[in-house]
Amino acid sequence: MDTKFDINEDHFKDERARMGYLFSRTTGKAQKHLQPRYKSKDAFEYKTTKEIIDTLRQVFNDRNKLINAQLAFSNLSI
């Protein structure tokens, strides 16, 4: 699957530009989770867009989606 970065490769001169674009497209809770490592100047600073996306996946993916859906379904009443 092509990403926006692959398709518009000429728009982003380097990885830092890609990261800046990705960070600028986040808001609210997502940006709050990214900000400490994005603005950091130490070893924990993000080096790639993949690291940023992985962080967002960890924070916002529901690992128990099926179980939660089954519980919600069993709690339905007419």
C-alpha positions in Angstrom: 0.0 0.0 0.0 1.4 3.4 -1.0 1.4 6.0 1.7 1.0 9.8 1.2 4.8 10.0 1.7 5.4 7.5 -1.2 3.0 9.2 -3.6 4.1 12.7 -2.8 7.8 11.9 -2.4 8.8 15.2 -4.1 6.9 17.3 -1.4 9.1 16.1 1.5 12.8 16.6 1.2 13.8 14.3 4.1 12.6 12.3 7.0 12.5 15.4 9.3 10.1 17.1 6.8 7.9 13.9 6.8 7.8 13.8 10.5 7.0 17.5 10.7 4.1 17.1 8.3 2.8 14.0 10.2 3.0 15.8 13.6 1.2 18.9 12.2 -1.7 16.7 11.1 -2.3 15.4 14.6 -4.4 17.2 17.2 -5.6 16.8 20.8 -4.8 13.6 22.6 -2.7 12.2 19.7 -0.4 15.3 19.6 -0.2 15.3 23.4 1.2 11.7 23.3 3.7 12.6 20.6 4.9 15.9 21.8 7.4 14.9 24.5 9.4 12.7 22.1 8.9 15.0 19.1 10.2 18.1 20.8 12.9 16.1 22.6 16.6 16.6 22.0 17.8 13.4 23.6 18.1 9.7 22.7 14.3 9.2 22.9 13.6 11.7 20.1 11.7 10.3 17.1 14.0 9.4 14.2 11.4 8.2 11.7 7.7 8.6 10.7 7.3 4.9 11.4 8.2 5.4 15.1 5.5 8.1 15.3 2.9 5.9 13.6 3.8 3.0 15.9 3.4 5.2 19.0 -0.1 6.2 17.8 -1.0 2.6 17.1 0.1 1.6 20.6 -2.0 4.3 22.2 -5.1 4.2 20.1 -5.6 0.6 19.0 -7.9 -1.5 21.2 -6.2 -4.8 21.7 -9.4 -6.2 23.2 -11.7 -5.0 20.5 -13.4 -8.4 20.0 -13.9 -9.0 23.7 -15.2 -5.5 24.3 -17.6 -5.9 21.4 -18.9 -9.2 22.8 -19.4 -7.7 26.3 -21.2 -4.7 24.9 -23.4 -7.0 22.8 -24.2 -9.2 25.8 -25.2 -6.1 27.8 -27.8 -5.0 25.2 -31.4 -5.1 26.4 -34.7 -4.6 24.7 
